[in-house]
Every structure is written in structure tokens, then in C-alpha cells.
Amino acid sequence: MSKISYKERIGFALGNLGHSAFYGALSTYFIVYVTSGMFAGVEKSIANKLIGLITTLVVIIRLAEVVLDPILGNIVDNTRTKYGKFKPWLLIGTIVSAILLIICFTGVFGLSKVNWLLFAIAFVIIFVALDIFYSFSDVAYWGMVPAISENSQERGVFTVLGSFTGTIGWNGLTIIVVPITTYFTYLATGKHEQGNAGWLAFAIIISLVAVLCALATAWGTKEKNNIIRNSANQEKTSIKDVFVGIAKNDQMLWTSLAYLMYSVAYVATNGVLFYYFKFVLDKPNQFWIAGVVATIVGFFTAPLYGILNKFIPRKVLYTIGQISMILSYIIFLTAHDNPVLITIGLILFNFNYAQLVTVLTLTDAIEYGQLHNGIRNEAVTLSIRPLLDKISGAFSNGIVGFIAVAAGMTGSATANDMTSSNIHTFELFSFYTPLTLAALALIIFLWKVKLSEKVHAEVVDQLEAKLATENITIPVDASAIKHQDIIAPADGDLTALETLKQTNQDLALFHGVGYAIEPTKGEVYAPFDGKIRFTFSTQHAFGIESDNGLSAIIHVGIGTVNLRGEGFNLHFVDGQEIHRGDLLMTFDREIIHDNGYDDTIIMFFVDPKRIEEFEVNSGTINHGDDLQPVTFK
């Protein structure tokens, strides 16, 4: 396995810097431009109707295009070029969407002043195309992770780097938007305000950054063309699969609902903060403070979470984050123009672990669904949060546009034009409404989401017991007697699982027929030719099936589910074809022992009633040594 270079890490990380900045410009500041500058020169009553029309169209278009993502993903996945499948769509998607974004920030070349009906038609066509090509680049960018490396730990590094630069790209807009729009408006008109020329310059700059960052990713990374990718499971997930997966898994459902409420509140608030500084505080030039605070808090929250979660359950961390968010709204409502209180409010607003906890809980819901519904589909789970983000983004766009019109914060209006009624309307929808959503998210999560770390560990234990004792539907001829040659999957002392259970009470939870190996090395190899059927989200256990149809689970350690993946490094992807002797996993024995857990490797067969003959010659073994063949139905 080749080592990932710093060039690839930096190249990939830069991609999300531009990608997130572009998304921020599209999802947050385009609506600001629509309400403040797109219809300059148009009579106010007509302009407000056009703002309402555009806002409504954006919401409808973005919600409708959610169903297109699986189709776009399928197109990307079936692309075959000498440059790989992802890079072409990353570049095409970014370049085309950048051009279309610039056109949108021209007001579709001022067409609304000529014919509003033609403008509406042209806008729908342009915005649909923009969102489609942006989705192409989004799918291609994150889809590159498993193509760059088959190493689970490296994939984690890429994901963290991408998320880190994404935070900079998103929050960085808050710092630069007012200076850029004001400066370029001044160059064009001589006026110190955020005019159309400034917004167009802003769109051009962000689009150029996005394209350059996409080029950096394309140049800096290399898609690996190897047996792992060629043989991986290529099953696609439709929008129907996503909703069915949610509906059949109550913990996934409640977690998703709580996250949706949080996300709508969070994205909408980010959208209205500009109006808050400009029209309520009358300090548009201090809007950069919001970006600086968000960036600094973002630098610390993610690393701090990993440390805190070792001592504090994630439900408690979620609660702390949501209470912080609720307090931030109370401060925004009462701070008036006190800069210290406003800064504290911004810190509390961004000190939130809802997204991290949601991702982890949804991941744990994979095993929960498999245990309770017999359905396991990682692809559905991985589709849910991006789906919810798009839905919340669409609703947030509508909320922001509605607030701007309802509070009179459109066109050339200034803070001096705001009446007490305008301010009350703004506060009602900008702070009281998201405060309610944040509180509901907290109530739902505390009341309905039961899938804590402890509960998930119990679910994994129950699932393994269920797999070991219940009849599992396996696509083979069960009437035929089969023989399966098996080699030792690890170095160490081999004992029959049933024998070791008699002397080790910690093994009592393992049912069925199989092996126990007290390892001398932290390595696990494939015991036969076959396929990876699934991997537990905690990475300490995975299911395999031989070409003959013999299914087994390899479980590393006792109690190691509580490590939640720490110290485990997988060398495969789900659905991958494996060959006897392939290195499947490396694990850190020292981490396991330091946390007080046993590192015994357990390999047991699914549905032991199928096993006809099984013998174990106890003793010291090396991986690759032949074990007694297994006879099964």
C-alpha cells in the first residue's frame, strides 16, 4: 500500500476551501444580493414581488433537485476516462457552476428591468443548471476519498482536512464579503456601500477561488486504479432507498428530525446575521467579526470534541451545544449594540456539537437498523446528512428572503429606515423562530434518541449473538454439503471458541462455532477467498463470506466496541473481493491494553446450524497456516 504524499493531502484540502466558499456564496449571500441589489432601479412593490418569486423558485428548485443527486452520483460512478471518474466532473462541475453563478450575480444581465416573465424563465433554467453542476462537483469531490486511498486511517485524515479547510472557506466569506462588496462598489460608483458592482466582483472572486482550488485538487491528487476499487460493491442508492431507510429505523428517524431542525436554524441564522449587523446594529463594516469568531471557534471545537468525548457522553455534549445555541439567541435579542455581549453570543452560537453527534449517531444507527429490522445499508446512512443539509438549505433560503421582505430590509434601505415594527418582525423570524427550532431539536434528541455509546455497544453485542444463532438467508444451495479450506487469520495461540469460553467469562457473550486467537501481532488476514459483507461502524468487527457461501464474523478484542474505532485500521471496503492471505486489518494492541481491554481475536461462523464438521487443533499458529477444513450445508 503506497503512502499518501503531502501533495495529495494539501491538494485535496484546498479543494474544499474553494468548494465551501462557493457553497456559502450560493446558499447565503446570493439571497442577500437578491434582496439588496438584484432589482435596483425597479419600483419597490414590483421588486418585492420579484424577490418573493426568486426566493420561492430557489426553495422549490433546491428541494426538487434533491432527488437528482443519486442520478448524478450514478453518472459520476459510471464515468471512465484516463483522468479517472471524479476529476473530470470536479472540474466540469466547478467551472460551469462558477460561470452560472457570475451570471446570476449580474441579475441575469438586468433582464428583470426589461421583462420580468422572461427573467423568471431564464432564472429557473440558469439556477437549475447551476445547482446540477454544483452537485456534480460536490459528489465528485467527496467521492474521491475512497479513490485516493484504500486505507481507513488515511481516509479519515482526508475527511478531517477537507472539513477543516471547508470551515475556513465558509466562515471566511463572513470576513471578506463587506470589504469586497464595498470596495468594488466604490471603484465603480464612488459610493461607500454594497452595490451591484461589488456583489458581481464578490461572485467573480469566489468563483475564481473555487476553480483554482478544484484545479489544485485535480493536480495534487491521484485516483488509484486497483483491485479494491475495481471489485468494490457498486450498488446505488435512490432517493426512495434513503427515505425507506429512515422510515424503518426509528433512531435514524428521530436523529434526522432533530438534525433537520438544528440545521434549518443554524443556516438561516448565518443568512440573517448580515441583516442583523447592517439594519439592526447599523454596523455593516463590523460583520467580519462574525466570521473571525466562527473561524476561531471552529478551530477548537472539533479537536476538543475528541478529547471531551473520552470523559463526557456525546448526548451531554450535544445538550451543552444546543443550550449554548439557545443562549446565543437570547443574547442577540437583548444585547442591543453591546459589542462584548454580541461577541459572546457569536461564540455560543458556533460552539455546537450537533453536526458531529448527528454523524456519529447516524453511523451507529447502521447496526441498530440491522439488529431490529434486518436491514443494513451504509449507503443510505451516508446519504442522509447531505440530503438533510440540502433540505435545510432550501428552507433557510426561503426564510431569509421572507424576512428581508417582511422587515423592509430590501433595496437601498438602511438602518435609519428601520421602524420598531421592522425590528420586531426581524427578531420574531430571525431569532425567536430558530430559537424554537433549536429547543425542539434538543427536546427530540433527549426524549427520542436512545442510541448512546453504551446502547450502541449493547446493540453490537446483540447483533453478533443474533448473527451467530439465527438462520440467515444466504444465496447458496443449502441442500449440498460443502467443504471450505481455511487458513489462520492471525499469528498467536489458537483455541476453539467454545473451549476458551469455559475459562474466560468475558467470552460468554460470543455464541456459535469458531476460533479464538490470542494474538502476538496486531494484524488480521483473510482466512479464505470471498467477499467483505459488512463492517461495524466501530471498525473492530466485520463480516466475510467465502466463495462457497460460508459466512463468518471476525471480531477483534473484547469490549473494544467502546474504543469506537480508535486504534483500528481497515484495509478494505465493503463489498470488496478478498483472497486468502490478504491483509484485512491492523490494530494497535497497546491502545487496546491501555484502555483495559482484551485483544483476543474471535472468528465465528454465522448460523452455526449449518456447520456439519468443525475441529480445532489448538496451539501456536502463524497467519497462513492451514486449519482443519470446515464442512457445512
C-alpha positions as CSV (number, residue, x, y, z in Angstrom):
1,M,0.0,0.0,0.0
2,S,1.5,3.3,-1.1
3,K,2.0,6.1,1.3
4,I,-0.1,9.2,0.7
5,S,2.0,12.3,0.0
6,Y,1.7,15.7,1.5
7,K,1.0,17.0,-2.1
8,E,-2.2,14.9,-2.2
9,R,-3.3,15.9,1.3
10,I,-2.8,19.6,0.6
11,G,-4.3,19.3,-2.9
12,F,-7.4,17.6,-1.5
13,A,-7.8,20.0,1.4
14,L,-7.6,23.1,-0.9
15,G,-10.5,21.7,-2.9
16,N,-12.9,22.1,-0.1
17,L,-11.6,25.6,0.7
18,G,-13.0,26.8,-2.6
19,H,-15.9,24.4,-2.7
20,S,-17.3,25.6,0.7
21,A,-16.7,29.2,-0.1
22,F,-18.7,28.7,-3.4
23,Y,-21.5,27.0,-1.5
24,G,-21.6,29.8,1.1
25,A,-21.9,32.4,-1.7
26,L,-24.6,30.4,-3.4
27,S,-26.6,29.4,-0.3
28,T,-26.3,32.5,1.9
29,Y,-25.0,35.6,0.0
30,F,-26.9,35.2,-3.2
31,I,-30.2,35.7,-1.3
32,V,-28.6,38.8,0.3
33,Y,-27.8,40.1,-3.2
34,V,-31.3,39.3,-4.4
35,T,-32.9,41.3,-1.6
36,S,-30.5,44.2,-1.7
37,G,-29.2,44.7,-5.3
38,M,-30.6,42.5,-8.0
39,F,-33.7,44.6,-8.6
40,A,-32.1,48.1,-8.1
41,G,-34.0,50.6,-10.2
42,V,-37.2,48.5,-10.2
43,E,-40.2,50.0,-8.5
44,K,-40.2,48.8,-4.8
45,S,-43.6,47.0,-4.9
46,I,-42.6,45.1,-8.1
47,A,-39.1,44.5,-6.7
48,N,-40.6,42.9,-3.6
49,K,-42.8,40.7,-5.7
50,L,-39.8,39.6,-7.8
51,I,-37.8,38.9,-4.6
52,G,-40.6,36.7,-3.3
53,L,-40.8,35.0,-6.7
54,I,-37.0,34.3,-6.8
55,T,-36.9,33.2,-3.2
56,T,-39.8,30.8,-3.8
57,L,-38.2,29.5,-7.0
58,V,-34.9,28.9,-5.2
59,V,-36.6,26.9,-2.5
60,I,-38.6,24.8,-5.0
61,I,-35.7,24.2,-7.3
62,R,-33.3,23.1,-4.5
63,L,-35.9,20.8,-2.9
64,A,-36.7,19.3,-6.3
65,E,-33.1,18.7,-7.2
66,V,-32.5,16.7,-4.0
67,V,-34.0,13.7,-5.9
68,L,-31.4,14.2,-8.7
69,D,-28.4,13.5,-6.5
70,P,-28.5,9.7,-6.8
71,I,-28.8,10.1,-10.6
72,L,-25.8,12.4,-10.7
73,G,-23.9,10.1,-8.4
74,N,-24.6,7.2,-10.8
75,I,-23.4,9.3,-13.8
76,V,-20.1,10.1,-12.0
77,D,-19.7,6.5,-10.8
78,N,-20.0,5.2,-14.4
79,T,-17.6,7.7,-15.9
80,R,-14.4,6.2,-17.4
81,T,-11.6,8.4,-18.6
82,K,-7.8,8.3,-18.4
83,Y,-8.1,11.0,-15.7
84,G,-10.3,8.9,-13.6
85,K,-14.0,9.2,-12.9
86,F,-14.0,12.0,-10.4
87,K,-11.6,14.7,-11.6
88,P,-13.5,15.4,-14.9
89,W,-16.7,16.1,-13.1
90,L,-15.0,18.0,-10.3
91,L,-13.6,20.4,-12.9
92,I,-16.6,20.5,-15.2
93,G,-19.0,21.0,-12.4
94,T,-16.9,23.7,-10.7
95,I,-16.2,25.7,-13.9
96,V,-19.7,25.6,-15.3
97,S,-21.3,26.4,-11.9
98,A,-18.8,29.2,-11.4
99,I,-19.8,30.8,-14.8
100,L,-23.5,30.4,-14.0
101,L,-23.1,31.9,-10.5
102,I,-21.5,35.0,-12.0
103,I,-24.4,35.3,-14.5
104,C,-26.8,35.1,-11.5
105,F,-24.9,37.9,-9.8
106,T,-25.4,40.1,-12.9
107,G,-29.1,39.9,-12.3
108,V,-29.2,37.7,-15.4
109,F,-27.8,40.7,-17.3
110,G,-30.5,43.0,-15.9
111,L,-33.3,41.1,-17.7
112,S,-35.8,41.9,-14.9
113,K,-35.8,45.5,-15.9
114,V,-36.9,44.5,-19.5
115,N,-39.3,41.7,-19.0
116,W,-40.0,40.0,-15.6
117,L,-41.6,36.9,-17.2
118,L,-38.6,36.3,-19.4
119,F,-36.3,36.9,-16.4
120,A,-38.2,34.3,-14.3
121,I,-37.9,31.7,-17.1
122,A,-34.2,32.4,-17.7
123,F,-33.5,32.4,-14.0
124,V,-35.1,29.0,-13.5
125,I,-33.1,27.5,-16.3
126,I,-29.8,29.0,-15.2
127,F,-30.3,28.2,-11.5
128,V,-31.3,24.6,-12.2
129,A,-28.2,24.2,-14.3
130,L,-26.1,25.9,-11.6
131,D,-27.4,23.6,-8.9
132,I,-26.9,20.5,-11.0
133,F,-23.3,21.3,-11.9
134,Y,-22.5,22.3,-8.3
135,S,-23.9,18.9,-7.3
136,F,-21.6,17.2,-9.8
137,S,-18.6,18.8,-8.3
138,D,-19.8,18.1,-4.7
139,V,-20.4,14.4,-5.5
140,A,-17.1,14.1,-7.3
141,Y,-15.1,15.9,-4.6
142,W,-16.2,13.7,-1.6
143,G,-16.4,10.6,-3.8
144,M,-12.6,11.0,-4.4
145,V,-11.8,10.0,-0.8
146,P,-12.0,6.2,-1.2
147,A,-10.4,6.5,-4.7
148,I,-7.4,8.3,-3.3
149,S,-6.7,5.7,-0.6
150,E,-7.9,2.3,0.5
151,N,-6.5,3.0,4.0
152,S,-9.2,3.8,6.5
153,Q,-6.9,6.0,8.6
154,E,-5.8,8.0,5.6
155,R,-9.4,8.5,4.6
156,G,-10.1,9.9,8.0
157,V,-7.2,12.3,7.5
158,F,-8.5,13.5,4.2
159,T,-12.0,13.9,5.6
160,V,-10.7,16.0,8.6
161,L,-8.5,18.1,6.3
162,G,-11.4,18.7,4.0
163,S,-13.7,19.7,6.8
164,F,-11.1,22.0,8.3
165,T,-10.5,23.9,5.1
166,G,-14.2,23.9,4.5
167,T,-14.7,25.8,7.8
168,I,-12.2,28.4,6.6
169,G,-13.9,28.7,3.3
170,W,-17.4,29.0,4.7
171,N,-16.6,31.4,7.6
172,G,-14.0,33.3,5.6
173,L,-16.8,34.7,3.5
174,T,-18.2,36.5,6.5
175,I,-14.9,38.2,6.9
176,I,-14.4,39.4,3.3
177,V,-17.9,39.9,1.9
178,V,-18.4,43.5,3.2
179,P,-14.9,44.8,2.4
180,I,-15.1,43.3,-1.2
181,T,-18.6,44.5,-2.0
182,T,-17.9,47.9,-0.5
183,Y,-14.5,48.4,-2.2
184,F,-15.6,47.4,-5.7
185,T,-18.8,49.4,-5.4
186,Y,-16.7,52.4,-4.5
187,L,-14.4,51.9,-7.5
188,A,-17.4,51.7,-9.8
189,T,-19.7,54.4,-8.3
190,G,-17.6,56.3,-5.8
191,K,-20.1,55.4,-3.1
192,H,-19.2,53.5,0.2
193,E,-22.0,50.9,0.0
194,Q,-22.6,47.3,-1.0
195,G,-23.8,47.9,-4.6
196,N,-24.3,45.7,-7.6
197,A,-20.8,46.2,-8.9
198,G,-19.4,45.0,-5.5
199,W,-21.6,41.9,-5.5
200,L,-20.6,41.0,-9.0
201,A,-16.9,41.4,-8.0
202,F,-17.6,39.2,-5.0
203,A,-19.1,36.5,-7.2
204,I,-16.2,36.6,-9.7
205,I,-13.6,36.4,-6.9
206,I,-15.3,33.5,-5.2
207,S,-15.8,31.7,-8.5
208,L,-12.1,32.1,-9.4
209,V,-11.1,30.8,-6.0
210,A,-13.4,27.7,-6.4
211,V,-12.0,27.0,-9.9
212,L,-8.3,27.4,-8.7
213,C,-8.9,25.2,-5.7
214,A,-10.6,22.5,-7.9
215,L,-7.6,22.6,-10.2
216,A,-5.3,22.2,-7.1
217,T,-7.2,19.0,-6.2
218,A,-7.2,17.7,-9.7
219,W,-3.4,18.4,-10.0
220,G,-2.5,17.3,-6.5
221,T,-4.4,14.0,-6.1
222,K,-4.3,10.7,-7.9
223,E,-7.1,8.3,-8.2
224,K,-5.9,4.8,-7.5
225,N,-6.9,2.1,-10.1
226,N,-6.5,-1.1,-8.2
227,I,-8.3,-4.3,-7.4
228,I,-10.1,-2.8,-4.4
229,R,-11.9,-0.2,-6.4
230,N,-12.5,-2.4,-9.4
231,S,-14.1,-5.1,-7.3
232,A,-16.0,-2.9,-4.8
233,N,-19.7,-3.1,-4.4
234,Q,-21.3,-0.7,-6.9
235,E,-24.8,-0.7,-5.6
236,K,-26.5,2.7,-6.0
237,T,-28.8,4.4,-3.5
238,S,-32.0,6.0,-4.8
239,I,-33.9,8.8,-3.0
240,K,-36.6,6.1,-2.3
241,D,-33.9,4.0,-0.5
242,V,-32.9,6.9,1.6
243,F,-36.5,7.6,2.9
244,V,-37.3,3.9,3.3
245,G,-34.0,3.5,5.3
246,I,-35.1,6.4,7.6
247,A,-38.7,5.2,8.0
248,K,-37.7,1.7,9.0
249,N,-35.2,2.8,11.6
250,D,-36.7,4.9,14.4
251,Q,-33.4,6.0,15.8
252,M,-32.3,7.2,12.4
253,L,-35.7,9.0,12.0
254,W,-35.6,10.9,15.3
255,T,-31.9,11.8,14.9
256,S,-32.6,13.1,11.4
257,L,-35.6,15.1,12.5
258,A,-33.5,16.7,15.4
259,Y,-30.7,17.5,13.0
260,L,-33.0,19.0,10.4
261,M,-34.4,21.4,12.9
262,Y,-31.0,22.3,14.1
263,S,-29.7,22.7,10.6
264,V,-32.5,25.0,9.4
265,A,-31.9,27.2,12.5
266,Y,-28.2,27.3,12.0
267,V,-28.1,28.0,8.3
268,A,-30.9,30.6,8.4
269,T,-29.2,32.4,11.3
270,N,-26.0,32.6,9.3
271,G,-28.0,34.1,6.5
272,V,-29.7,36.8,8.6
273,L,-26.6,37.8,10.6
274,F,-25.6,40.1,7.7
275,Y,-29.0,41.9,8.1
276,Y,-28.6,42.0,11.8
277,F,-25.3,43.9,11.6
278,K,-26.5,46.1,8.7
279,F,-30.0,47.0,9.7
280,V,-30.4,46.4,13.4
281,L,-26.9,47.2,14.7
282,D,-26.1,49.7,11.9
283,K,-22.6,48.3,11.8
284,P,-22.2,46.5,8.4
285,N,-18.5,47.1,8.4
286,Q,-18.1,45.0,11.6
287,F,-19.8,42.0,10.1
288,W,-16.3,40.5,9.7
289,I,-16.3,39.9,13.4
290,A,-18.9,37.1,13.0
291,G,-16.6,35.4,10.5
292,V,-13.5,35.7,12.7
293,V,-15.3,34.3,15.8
294,A,-16.8,31.4,13.8
295,T,-13.4,30.5,12.3
296,I,-11.6,30.6,15.7
297,V,-14.3,28.6,17.5
298,G,-14.3,26.1,14.6
299,F,-10.6,25.6,15.0
300,F,-11.1,24.4,18.6
301,T,-14.5,22.7,18.7
302,A,-13.7,19.6,16.5
303,P,-10.3,18.7,18.2
304,L,-11.8,19.5,21.6
305,Y,-14.7,17.1,20.9
306,G,-12.4,14.1,20.6
307,I,-10.9,14.9,24.0
308,L,-14.1,15.7,25.8
309,N,-15.9,12.6,24.5
310,K,-13.4,10.4,26.3
311,F,-14.9,11.6,29.5
312,I,-18.3,13.0,28.6
313,P,-21.1,11.1,26.8
314,R,-22.0,12.6,23.4
315,K,-25.6,13.2,24.4
316,V,-24.3,15.5,27.2
317,L,-22.0,17.3,24.7
318,Y,-25.0,17.7,22.3
319,T,-27.0,19.2,25.1
320,I,-24.3,21.6,26.0
321,G,-24.0,22.7,22.4
322,Q,-27.8,23.2,21.9
323,I,-28.1,25.1,25.2
324,S,-25.2,27.3,24.0
325,M,-27.1,27.9,20.8
326,I,-30.3,28.8,22.6
327,L,-28.5,31.2,24.9
328,S,-26.9,32.9,21.8
329,Y,-30.4,33.8,20.5
330,I,-31.4,35.2,23.9
331,I,-28.2,37.3,23.8
332,F,-28.9,38.5,20.3
333,L,-32.3,39.6,21.4
334,T,-31.1,41.5,24.5
335,A,-27.6,42.7,23.6
336,H,-28.7,45.7,21.6
337,D,-25.4,47.2,20.4
338,N,-23.2,45.9,23.2
339,P,-20.1,44.5,21.3
340,V,-19.0,42.3,24.2
341,L,-22.4,40.6,24.5
342,I,-22.7,40.2,20.8
343,T,-19.3,38.5,20.6
344,I,-20.2,36.2,23.4
345,G,-23.4,35.4,21.5
346,L,-21.4,34.6,18.4
347,I,-19.1,32.3,20.4
348,L,-22.0,30.4,21.9
349,F,-23.8,30.1,18.6
350,N,-20.8,28.5,17.0
351,F,-19.9,26.3,19.9
352,N,-22.2,23.5,18.8
353,Y,-21.7,19.7,18.5
354,A,-25.0,18.9,16.8
355,Q,-23.4,18.0,13.5
356,L,-20.7,15.8,14.9
357,V,-23.0,14.0,17.3
358,T,-25.5,13.5,14.5
359,V,-23.0,12.0,12.1
360,L,-21.8,9.6,14.9
361,T,-25.4,8.6,15.9
362,L,-26.5,8.1,12.3
363,T,-23.4,5.9,11.8
364,D,-24.3,3.8,14.9
365,A,-27.8,3.5,13.6
366,I,-26.5,1.2,10.9
367,E,-26.1,-1.6,13.4
368,Y,-29.3,-0.6,15.2
369,G,-31.3,-1.0,12.0
370,Q,-29.6,-4.3,11.2
371,L,-30.5,-5.7,14.6
372,H,-34.1,-4.5,14.7
373,N,-35.1,-4.6,11.0
374,G,-32.6,-6.9,9.4
375,I,-31.7,-4.1,7.1
376,R,-28.1,-2.9,6.7
377,N,-27.3,-0.2,4.2
378,E,-24.3,2.1,4.8
379,A,-25.0,4.0,1.6
380,V,-28.4,5.1,2.9
381,T,-26.8,6.4,6.1
382,L,-24.1,8.2,4.3
383,S,-26.8,9.9,2.1
384,I,-28.9,11.2,4.9
385,R,-26.9,14.1,6.2
386,P,-26.1,15.6,2.8
387,L,-29.8,15.2,2.0
388,L,-30.9,17.0,5.2
389,D,-28.3,19.7,4.5
390,K,-29.9,20.4,1.1
391,I,-33.4,20.4,2.5
392,S,-32.4,22.8,5.4
393,G,-30.5,25.0,2.9
394,A,-33.6,25.3,0.7
395,F,-35.9,26.2,3.7
396,S,-33.3,28.6,5.0
397,N,-33.1,30.4,1.7
398,G,-36.8,30.9,1.8
399,I,-36.8,32.1,5.4
400,V,-34.1,34.6,4.8
401,G,-35.8,36.0,1.7
402,F,-39.1,36.2,3.5
403,I,-37.5,38.0,6.5
404,A,-35.8,40.6,4.2
405,V,-39.1,41.5,2.5
406,A,-41.3,41.3,5.7
407,A,-38.9,43.5,7.7
408,G,-38.4,46.0,4.9
409,M,-34.7,45.2,4.5
410,T,-34.6,45.3,0.8
411,G,-33.2,47.5,-2.0
412,S,-31.5,50.7,-0.8
413,A,-33.0,50.6,2.7
414,T,-30.6,51.4,5.6
415,A,-30.7,51.1,9.4
416,N,-32.2,54.6,9.6
417,D,-35.3,53.4,7.7
418,M,-36.0,50.6,10.2
419,T,-39.0,51.2,12.4
420,S,-39.7,49.4,15.7
421,S,-42.2,47.3,13.8
422,N,-39.5,46.3,11.3
423,I,-37.1,45.3,14.1
424,H,-39.8,43.3,15.9
425,T,-40.6,41.4,12.7
426,F,-36.9,40.8,12.1
427,E,-36.4,39.5,15.6
428,L,-39.5,37.3,15.5
429,F,-38.5,35.4,12.5
430,S,-34.7,35.7,12.8
431,F,-34.2,34.8,16.5
432,Y,-37.4,33.6,18.1
433,T,-38.2,31.1,15.3
434,P,-34.7,29.4,15.2
435,L,-34.6,29.5,19.0
436,T,-37.8,27.4,19.0
437,L,-36.3,25.1,16.4
438,A,-33.1,24.7,18.4
439,A,-35.1,23.9,21.6
440,L,-37.2,21.4,19.7
441,A,-34.1,19.7,18.3
442,L,-32.8,19.4,21.9
443,I,-36.1,18.0,23.2
444,I,-36.4,15.5,20.4
445,F,-32.8,14.3,20.8
446,L,-33.0,13.9,24.6
447,W,-36.5,12.4,24.5
448,K,-36.4,10.1,21.5
449,V,-32.8,9.4,20.6
450,K,-31.7,6.5,22.8
451,L,-28.7,5.4,20.8
452,S,-25.9,6.4,23.1
453,E,-22.4,4.9,23.1
454,K,-23.4,2.4,25.7
455,V,-26.6,1.4,24.0
456,H,-24.7,1.0,20.7
457,A,-22.2,-1.3,22.3
458,E,-25.1,-3.4,23.6
459,V,-26.6,-3.4,20.1
460,V,-23.4,-4.7,18.6
461,D,-23.2,-7.5,21.2
462,Q,-26.8,-8.4,20.5
463,L,-26.3,-8.3,16.8
464,E,-23.3,-10.6,16.9
465,A,-25.3,-13.0,19.0
466,K,-28.2,-12.9,16.6
467,L,-26.0,-13.4,13.6
468,A,-24.3,-16.4,15.3
469,T,-27.5,-18.2,16.3
470,E,-30.3,-17.2,13.9
471,N,-30.9,-18.6,10.4
472,I,-29.5,-16.1,8.0
473,T,-30.7,-16.1,4.3
474,I,-27.6,-16.9,2.3
475,P,-27.8,-17.2,-1.6
476,V,-26.4,-20.8,-1.8
477,D,-27.7,-24.3,-2.3
478,A,-28.3,-25.2,1.3
479,S,-29.0,-28.8,0.5
480,A,-25.5,-29.5,-0.7
481,I,-22.7,-30.4,1.6
482,K,-19.7,-28.2,1.1
483,H,-16.1,-28.1,2.3
484,Q,-14.2,-24.9,3.0
485,D,-10.4,-24.8,3.3
486,I,-9.4,-22.2,5.9
487,I,-6.1,-20.6,6.8
488,A,-5.2,-19.0,10.1
489,P,-6.2,-15.3,10.1
490,A,-3.6,-14.2,12.6
491,D,-0.4,-15.0,14.5
492,G,-0.8,-16.3,18.1
493,D,-2.2,-19.1,20.2
494,L,-5.2,-20.8,18.7
495,T,-8.1,-22.3,20.7
496,A,-11.6,-23.4,19.9
497,L,-14.0,-20.6,20.9
498,E,-16.2,-23.0,23.0
499,T,-13.1,-24.2,24.9
500,L,-11.8,-20.7,25.7
501,K,-15.3,-19.6,26.8
502,Q,-15.1,-22.1,29.6
503,T,-12.1,-20.3,31.2
504,N,-12.8,-16.7,30.2
505,Q,-16.2,-15.3,31.3
506,D,-15.7,-12.2,29.1
507,L,-16.2,-14.5,26.1
508,A,-19.7,-15.6,27.3
509,L,-21.4,-13.1,25.0
510,F,-20.0,-14.8,21.9
511,H,-22.2,-17.6,20.6
512,G,-21.7,-20.2,18.0
513,V,-18.8,-22.1,16.5
514,G,-15.4,-20.6,15.8
515,Y,-11.9,-19.8,16.8
516,A,-10.2,-17.7,19.5
517,I,-6.7,-16.4,18.9
518,E,-4.6,-14.7,21.5
519,P,-2.5,-12.6,19.0
520,T,1.2,-11.8,19.0
521,K,0.8,-9.2,16.3
522,G,-1.9,-6.6,15.5
523,E,-2.7,-8.0,12.1
524,V,-5.7,-9.9,10.7
525,Y,-5.6,-11.7,7.3
526,A,-8.3,-13.2,5.1
527,P,-8.9,-16.9,6.0
528,F,-10.3,-17.7,2.6
529,D,-11.3,-16.4,-0.8
530,G,-14.6,-14.4,-0.7
531,K,-16.1,-11.0,-0.1
532,I,-16.5,-8.4,2.7
533,R,-20.1,-8.4,3.6
534,F,-20.2,-5.5,6.1
535,T,-18.2,-3.6,8.6
536,F,-19.4,-2.5,12.0
537,S,-19.2,1.3,12.3
538,T,-16.8,0.9,15.3
539,Q,-14.4,-0.9,12.9
540,H,-13.5,-3.6,15.4
541,A,-15.5,-6.3,13.6
542,F,-16.6,-7.2,10.1
543,G,-18.4,-9.9,8.2
544,I,-17.0,-12.0,5.4
545,E,-18.4,-14.7,3.1
546,S,-16.4,-17.3,1.2
547,D,-17.0,-18.1,-2.4
548,N,-18.6,-21.3,-1.2
549,G,-21.1,-19.4,0.9
550,L,-19.7,-19.9,4.4
551,S,-20.3,-16.7,6.4
552,A,-18.2,-15.6,9.4
553,I,-17.6,-12.6,11.6
554,I,-14.1,-11.6,12.7
555,H,-14.2,-9.7,15.9
556,V,-11.0,-8.1,17.4
557,G,-10.9,-7.7,21.2
558,I,-13.4,-8.0,24.0
559,G,-15.1,-4.7,24.9
560,T,-13.2,-2.9,22.1
561,V,-16.6,-1.7,20.7
562,N,-16.2,1.1,23.3
563,L,-13.0,2.3,21.6
564,R,-15.3,3.5,18.7
565,G,-12.7,2.8,16.0
566,E,-9.6,4.1,17.8
567,G,-6.6,2.0,17.0
568,F,-8.2,0.0,14.2
569,N,-7.1,0.4,10.6
570,L,-9.1,-1.4,7.8
571,H,-7.5,-2.3,4.5
572,F,-10.7,-3.0,2.6
573,V,-14.0,-1.5,1.5
574,D,-17.4,-3.1,2.0
575,G,-18.2,-5.4,-0.9
576,Q,-14.6,-5.9,-1.8
577,E,-13.5,-9.3,-3.2
578,I,-10.8,-10.8,-0.9
579,H,-8.2,-13.5,-1.4
580,R,-6.8,-15.8,1.3
581,G,-3.8,-14.2,2.9
582,D,-4.9,-10.6,2.1
583,L,-4.2,-8.2,5.0
584,L,-7.6,-7.0,6.1
585,M,-6.9,-5.1,9.3
586,T,-4.1,-3.8,11.5
587,F,-4.9,-2.8,15.1
588,D,-2.9,-1.2,17.9
589,R,-2.6,-3.7,20.7
590,E,-1.1,-1.1,23.0
591,I,-4.2,1.1,22.8
592,I,-6.5,-1.8,23.5
593,H,-4.4,-2.9,26.5
594,D,-4.0,0.7,27.8
595,N,-7.8,1.0,27.8
596,G,-8.2,-2.1,29.9
597,Y,-9.5,-4.4,27.1
598,D,-8.5,-7.9,25.9
599,D,-7.2,-8.1,22.3
600,T,-8.3,-11.7,21.7
601,I,-9.3,-12.2,18.0
602,I,-12.6,-14.1,17.7
603,M,-13.7,-15.7,14.4
604,F,-17.1,-17.4,14.5
605,F,-19.5,-18.7,11.8
606,V,-22.8,-17.2,11.1
607,D,-25.7,-19.6,11.7
608,P,-23.8,-22.5,13.3
609,K,-26.7,-24.9,12.5
610,R,-25.2,-25.1,9.0
611,I,-21.9,-26.4,10.3
612,E,-21.6,-30.2,9.9
613,E,-17.9,-30.8,10.9
614,F,-15.6,-28.5,12.7
615,E,-12.3,-29.2,14.6
616,V,-9.6,-27.1,16.1
617,N,-6.0,-28.2,16.7
618,S,-5.0,-25.9,19.5
619,G,-1.6,-24.4,19.6
620,T,0.7,-21.7,18.3
621,I,0.0,-20.6,14.7
622,N,1.2,-18.2,12.1
623,H,-1.2,-16.5,9.7
624,G,-1.5,-18.5,6.6
625,D,-1.1,-21.9,8.3
626,D,-3.7,-24.4,7.2
627,L,-6.5,-25.1,9.7
628,Q,-8.9,-28.0,9.6
629,P,-11.4,-27.7,6.8
630,V,-15.0,-26.9,7.7
631,T,-17.9,-29.0,6.3
632,F,-21.2,-27.2,6.1
633,K,-24.6,-27.2,4.5
